[in-house]
Amino acid sequence: MEYISTRGGTGAVDFEGALFSGYAPDGGLFMPSCIPSLDRATLKQWSSLSYPELVKEICFLFVKPELIPRSTLSDLIDRAFSKFRHKDVVHLSRLKDGLNVLELWHGVTYAFKDLSLSCTGQFLQYFLEKKQKHVTILVGTSGDTGSSAIESVRGQKNVDIFVLLPKGLCTQIQELQMTTVIEDNVHVFVGWHYFHGNSDEIDEPIKEVFADVDFARRNNVMSLNSVNWSRIMVQIAHYFYAYFQCTPTLDSTPLPVVEIVVPTGGGGNITAGCIAQKMGLPIQLVAVVNSNDIIHRTVKDGDFSLSGRVKATLASAMDIQEPYNVERILWLLSGSDSHLTKTLMEQFTVSKSLKLPEGLHRKVSETLRSCSASDEDIVKAMKRCWEENHYLLCPHSAVAVHYHYSHLDSCASGTPRCCLAPASAAKFQDAVLRAGLVPEIPPEITALKAMETRFAVLKRGEDWTQVLRDRITAVEQWWGKQGAGLTPPGLQGVNGQA
């Protein structure tokens, strides 16, 4: 299995190359050169597998055994899931009126990103230990990515991680899950009111660092945002597990379709669903978004364009107007047309406005359904789900459940539906209170408020890109000198209050 750029301007790489690259050198994103097709016999065989076993089968298809032997890969995945609180790693709750909620949030940080990032952290450490190499991970986050990425590599000797988060746009719990991690290899930067202070603009300094290819290569800089193929790969398993849990039978011809509703921000999870569909899984995908509705407009009207500023919503992790993984979806649905993908994405980069070609829009709308939900819709879904099931939803999960409540007729007609739940309600106490409900707070979350915090403050008017470059350079120089008697850079003068 080789990986190629969606823009076609760079040579193929293997899984290790894609893992350590993030963005491709030509600005595109890595995708498999071919998508495996699964027959009915394989689907039937996989239907009895546990979630971790499904992750392993998916990874076996996309990672050559010459790179990671199968037994080793299996052990790495077992290690990745060893800290999850639920014995099955993920759990399906079957609720009233055909509402199936797949809980993907039983990891350390109570978010679905723990699933893919815990595995990715293990894959990284395997290659780094083998080659005695050091890397610097650079991550922008509007909430859950940062804490999950930190947990995946905290304390690892061959990795330093830099996380940039926007002050006030994460919940207090999300912020504390990052700023209370006191490890030599963890460097958290809190941005105060940068431009308009939204998560898309937080990504700009990070994009600028990666755009300097020589700097990124010289300092071994990589990304763990969902530009990284490894995260997409692991998330493919969500769809197989959801399908096997919800399909009424695997004996009919054709196989029954299951509708899977996916809360969507940067588009990594829905990209994984498109790949699962391409592999032969009979699923209907629904991309659900909040008031930042660029993906909904893309599916509905072919309009991949910004619409003013990013709106702050209750589903804050989805407050994104530039979902970079749409590039992967356009490439996949255009028949791997890298020339077209490059042309479209370069146009969007310049104008922030793009009308999809008619044929490509038709393919997108055939592959995906979509829906957007306001904060009022989110609150109503949270209230109704509690009243009917005594089940608390996080606001992101509530976006999916809003779709379910708005389309009960189609569910009643016989098509099973599964709503993906990306986070625990425990992380979003303000949203729970706004819905007039009582938060259920685990002791691990309560303990965060009494813990020491450490972070660096980035103020409006500072050159954030240069600050990041300077800190990254200092870390790499320290490692080049093997840390002889020196305090690791980034630990001095960075204490603060969350």
N, C-alpha and C positions, 0 to 999 in steps of 0.2 A: 504494500500500500504506500503510494507516494502522495504528497500534498503539493498543490499548485495554487498560485495566487489567483484571486477572482479577477485581477486586472491583466494577467497574462504576461507581465513584464519581468518575471524572475524565474529562475530554474526550479525544478521540482526538488523537494526536500523530503526526508523521512520523518517519522513521528517525533524523533528527538529534535530535529531542526524546527519543526512547527511548534513544539512545546516551548522552546527557548526563544522564539522569534516574536510572538505576538503579531504585530502588523508585519506583512511581507515588505521587503525592501522597496517595492514599487508603490507602496501605500495601500495595497489591497489586503485581503484577508485570506488565510490559508483554508483550503477545502480539499477533501479527498479527490484524487484524480478520477475515481470511479466510486459509485455507491453500490455496495453489495445488495443483491436481490435475494430475498428469503422465500422459500417455497412453503406450501401448506404443511408439509411434514415437519419442517424446522419450527414453524410457529406452534404446531401442536406439541412438539417436544419441549419448547421453551415455556409453554403455558403453565407448567407445574413448578417452575423455578422460583426461588425466592428473589427478592430485589437485589441483594448482593450478587447472586448467581447470574442474574440478567446483566448487571453491570460488567461482570467478567466476560460473558459471551459477546457483548458489544465490543469491549476492548480487544478481545482476541481477534475480531474482524479488522480492527483499524491499527493495531500495533504488531509489527512483525516479531515473531519469536526470536529472530536473530538479535533484535534490539533489547527486548525484555523476555526472557524465557517464560512460558506460560505458567509454570509453577511459581516463579518469582512474582509475576504480575498478579496472580491470584492472592499471594501472601500480602502484597502491597495494598490491594483493595480490602482485604480482611482487616489489616492494620488501620486503614483509613476510617473504617466504620466502627472501630472498636470502642469509641467514646460516645456513640449515639445512645440516647436514653431508651429508645424503643427496641424491643428484641427483634423486630422485623425491619428496623432502620426507618422505613416509611410505614404509614398506616392509612387504610381506607375506612372512613366513617360513613356508614350508610344511614341517611337521615330521611325525613318525611318527604313525600311527593317526588320520589326518584332522585333526590339530591345526594349525590356521592361526592365526598370531599376527600381528596388524596392529600394527606398531611405529609409535606416534604420537609418539615421543620423540627425534626427531633434531634438535630445535632447540637453542638456546644453553644452556638450563638442563636439558636431558635429560628434559623432561616434556611431556606432551601439551598442556598449557595454553599452551605457546609457539605452537601453531598458531593458536588463536583470539585470543590476546592480541597477537600480533605484528600481525595484521590490524586488531584494534580500535585499537591504538596509532596505526596509519597513518590510520585513519578519523578519530580524534580530532584528530590534527595537521592534517589537511586542513581541517576546519572551523575550528579555532582560528587557523590562519594566515590563512584567508579573512576571519575576523571580528576578528582582532587581539584575541583573548580569552584569559584565563587561567583554568585550573581547578585544583582540588585534588582528587586521587584519594585515597580512603580505603579501605584493604583490610585485612581480617582473614585470617590464613592459618594453616593447620596444616602447611604444607610448601611445596608447589609453586606455589600461586597467587601468593604474594608475590614470589618470584624472577622468575617469568615476567612479572608485571605491571611490576616494576622494569625488566627488560630491554626491555619494550615502549616505555617512555617515558624512560629514563635520558638525561640531557643535553638533553632537549627544553626550549626556553626558555619555552613557554607552559603548562607542566604542572609541578606539584609533586605528589609521591606520598608518602603516609604509610602505612606498613605496620606492623601490629601482629601479633606472633607470640608464642606461648607457649614460654617457656624449657623445654627438656627434652622437648618433645613433637614437635619436628622432629628429623631426623637432623642430625648435625654438618655434613654437606655442605649440606643444605638451608639451615641457618642461615647458613653462611658465604657461600652464594650471594647472600644478602641483605645481610649486615653488611659485606662487603668492597667493596660498591659505594660509592665515594667520589665523589659528584656533588652539586652544590649543590641539585638539585631532588629528592633522595632522602632521606627521613627514616624511619629504622627504629626501632621501639620494641619492646623485649623485655620481656614481662610475666613477672614472677617469682611463681609460686604464687598467682595470682589465684583466690580461692575454691578450687575443686578443681583449677584449672589445666588445664582442657580447652578444646578449640577452640570448642565451642559458647559457652562463657562469654567467650572472647576476643571473640566477635561482639557481646556485649551492649553495651559502650561505643560500638561503631560504630553499632548500631541506634539507640541513644539520640541520637547526633549527627544521624543522618538523620531521626529522629522530630521534631526541632526544624526544621520545614520552613522557617521564616523564616531561621534561622541557616544552613542548608544552601544556601538560595537566595542569601543575602547574600554568602556566601563561596565560591560556585560549587563546592560539594562534590559529588562524584559517586563512584560505585562501579565497580570493575572485577571484583568477585566475579561469580559466575555469575548473580547477579540481573540483570546487564546483558544485554539481548537480543542485542547484537552477538556475544557469545561463543557463545550458543546457535545463532545463525544460521550461523556458520562451521562449527560442529561437525556440522551436518546433513550436510556433505560426507563425514564419516567413513563414514557408513552407505551412501551410494551407492558410494563407492570399494570398501568391503568387499564389498558385494553383487556388483559387477561383477567383482571379482577371484575370487570364490568360486562364482558360479553356473555350472552346467555348460552352460547354453544360454539364449538369449533368444528361441528360435524355437518353444518349446512353448506350449500353451494348456491351463490357465493357466500363467503364468510360475512357475518353480521358486521355492520358499521357501528362504531362507538364514537360519540361526539366528545371531544376533549376541549375544555374551556381553559384558556391560558392567560393569566394576568401578564401583561406585556409592557416592558419599559425599554431596555436597550435591545431587546429582540433575540437574545441568545437562546432562551428556552423555546420560543416558537420556532426558531431555526432548527433546533433539535427535533421538534415535532415534524417539520417539513421533511427532514432527512428520514425519520422513522416511516413516514408515509411513502417516501420514495423507495424505501427498502421493501415495501409490500404490505405494511401494516394497514388494515382497513379502518382508518380513522378519519373523521371530519374535524378539522381544527377551527377553533374560534379564538381569535386574538382580541382580548378585551383590554381596554385602556381607560385611564381617567380623563380629565378635561384636556390634558395634553394629548391630542387625538390624531397626531400625524399618521400613525399606522392605520387607524380607522379610515381616515380620508384616502390613504393610499389604496386600501382594499376596495373601498366603496366607489371612489371617483378617479383613481389613478393619480391623485394629487399628493406627491411626496414633497411637500413644501412647508416651511416654517409658517406659523401664524402668530406673529407677535411674540411677546415674552413668554417664557415658561411660567405656567400658573402653579402656585403652591397649593397642593391638595392634601387630603387626609392620607391618600396612598402615595406618600412622599417618594418612595423608591422608584416610582413610575413617572416622576415629574421630569420627563425627558422629551425633547423635541428633535433630537438628532440620534435616532436609534441606529447605531452603526452596523448592527447585524442584518439590517434590511439589505445591505449589499450582498450578503451571502444568499439571501432568499432570491433576490433578483437574478443572481448568477445561476442558481440551481434551477429556477423556473424558466430561464431563457435558454436552457439546454447547454449550460456551461459556456455561454458566449462571453468570453473575457473582453473582447473588443467593445461590445455593446455596454457591458457593465462598467468598464473604464470610462467610456464616453459619458454615461449617465451620471456616475459618481463625481467625475470632474466638473460636470455642469452644476451639480448640486453644491459642491464645495465652493464654487465661485458665486452662484446666485442665490443659494439656499432655497431654490424653487425648481421643481422638476415635474413635468407631466409625463407619465409613463407612456411608451408606445402602445397603441391599441392592442396589439397581439399579446404583449407582455402583461398588460393590465388584465386582459381576459384570463390569462393563465393564473395570475395572482388571485383574482376573485373566484376562480374555480377551486383553488387550493384552500383558500381561507375564507371564513366568515369573520365579521368583526362587530364590535359594539363599544360605545364609550359610556362612561358612568360619571355623573356629577357627584360632588360631596353629599348632596341630598340623597341621591340614589344609594350611595355607599352606606349612609346611616340607616336608611330604611331596610336595606338587606341585612345589616347587622342586627337590627331590632327584630325583624321577622324571624330570622334564623334562631335567635335566642328564645323568642316566644313560642315557636313551634317545636324546637328541639332541645332547648337549654344547652345550646352549643355556641361558644364565642368565636367569632371570626375576626381576623385582623382586617384592616381596611383594604388591603390588596386582594385577599381572598374574597372579600365582599364584592369587589368589582366583578369577579367571576360568578358569584352567587346571584348578583343582580341580573346578569344575563339569564341564569336559570329561571329565576322567578318571572322574567319577562317573556320566557318561551316555554311555559309549562305544557302548552298544547303539543309541541313537537316531541317533548319527552314522553308525554302520555300516549303518543301514537306508536310507541314501541322502540324508538331509538334510545339506547342507554346513553347517559351523559355523565361525565366525570369532570368536576371542577378541581383544578390544581390549587392547593393552598400553600403559598410560598413562605409564610411566616406565622409565628404564633401571635395571638392577640396580646400576650403578655408584654410584647415589645412596643405596643401602641396604646398605652393606657389613656392618653388624652382622647383618642378616637373612640375608645370604649365608653368613656365617661360622656362624650358628646352624644352618643347613642342612648344615653340614659341607663347604661348597664354598669355592673360592678366588675372591675378588673380582677382577674385571678393571677396573682403575682408569685412565681416560684421563688424559693429562698435564694437561689443563685442570682436572680435579678435584683432582689432587695439588697443583697450584700454589696452590689456595685457602688451604691451611693456613699458607703463609708470607706471606700478604698482610695488609696493615693492615686493621683493622676499625673501624667507627664505628656506634654505636647509642646510644639513650637507654634507661635502665633504668626500668621502672615496677614499683613494689613493692606488695606486698599492703598494703591499708589506704589507699593513695592513691585519690583520685577520678580514675580513669582517663579518664572522660568529660570532666571539666573540663580535665585536662592536654591532651587532644587538641584541645578547643575553643580553649584559649589558644594553642597552637602554630599551629593553622590560622588563627586570627585574625591572629596576628603575620605569617604569610606573606602573607595577603591584603592587609594594611596596607602591607607592604613593596612589594608589586606595585602597589598604588594610588599609592604615591609614586614608582613607576618605579625603585625601588632606588637613588635618588640618593646615591651615596657610602656606602651602608650594606652591612654584611655580611649576607648572606641569613640570616634567622632559622632556628634549628634546628641551626646548625653550631657554636654555642658551648656548651661544657660537655656534649657528648654522646659524647665518645670513651669506648670501653670495650673489654673483651676478650670475644671470643666464647666 
